[in-house]
Amino acid sequence: EDIKINLKISFHDAARGATKQAELSKDVICRECGGLGAQKDSGLTDCSVCQGKGEVIETMGSFFGNFTRIYTCSVCLGSGKVPKNNCSACKGEGRKRGKEIFEINIPAGVKDGDTIVMKSGGQAGFRGAQAGGLYIQLSVEADKRFKRIGDDILYELPVKLTNALLGARVLVLTLDGEKEMEIPAGTQGGDELRLKGLGIH
């Protein structure tokens, strides 16, 4: 089975990327048997119900003729193999409840609502079958100082009237710390000045 979680990240992490850790309670591979479901040194054998085929074939007669039904074996779940002796730790399932810590790499430039997929990060499969996926939906926290417009970042800078009229060099707050910027003489309220390379990566 797949697992879906929500992960809240900061505006800075969404713009620049980050690595986060998440601990999940989920089905994990049994360490005692390595996921086979069999006691050590006992191994697997052909399923007696499906004779190792993984499928069960039933033929039934009726007034209209014979009908054949083929379905996945419910004992081996299609693998055709069963443990000779069930693992005592996982009762033959090859998985058990446990905790797993994931390292999640968040690429720069993600948006609110984006989803990161980690294959095989979901619930462990039955007797070594492939695990499900882990779907991480991102929730980006708003930042009172910055506003995102596409891949640009808008920051409102209060400017003294004398600096706007005569021009000046001032410090501007960015995601990468304070940067120096020149305000040209005659700047009007609402004018936009650009600092290259400091938007969304």
Secondary structure, 3 states (H helix, E strand, C coil): CCEEEEEEECHHHHHHCEEEEEEEEEEEECCCCCCCCECCCCCEEECCCCCCCCEEEEEEEECCEEEEEEEECCCCCCCCEEECCECCCCCCCCEEEEEEEEEEEECCCCCCCCEEEECCCCCCCHHHCCCCCEEEEEEECCCCCCEEECCEEECCCCCCHHHHHHCEEEEEEECCEEEEEEECCCCCCCCCCCCCCCCCC
